[in-house]
């Protein structure tokens, strides 16, 4: 009897006919591809929330960015630990440690993003959305490094 490895939904999709030609590439670069996919979703969620709270609700850009951050961090923690970095842990203590280090890393990048927004939008008057886009790209790169090297590192 052959025991099949535990496949997630993305593994199953990539093994479908036609898509299975990409399966070797997918398996080799799965972590990066999953980070790009879920990072892309978080990126669009963040940009949409920022635009909505700015244009529709007319919330101050720093308050807006912080609310946006809370929502996106919850989304990112779930997707990163489930599909990107395989962050399963055995007990509550390890889960709390993982969630704490994830949140601490994201708090650091929130400060970086808020500083960029404060400097370029609040102080220098640059247009909001281009600054938000640029700041988000900086944060995505920093978040990957923090998640890979600290939060979900393999011992």
Buried (B, 14 or more C-beta within 10 A) or exposed (E): EEEEEEEEEBBEEBEEEEEEEEBEEBEEEBBEBBBBBBBEBBBEBBBEBBBEBBEEEEBEBBEBBBBBBEEBBEBBBEBBBBBBBBBEBEEEEEBEEBBEBBBEBBEBBBEBBBEBBBEBBBEEEBEBBEBBBBBBEEBBEBBBEBBBEEBBEEE
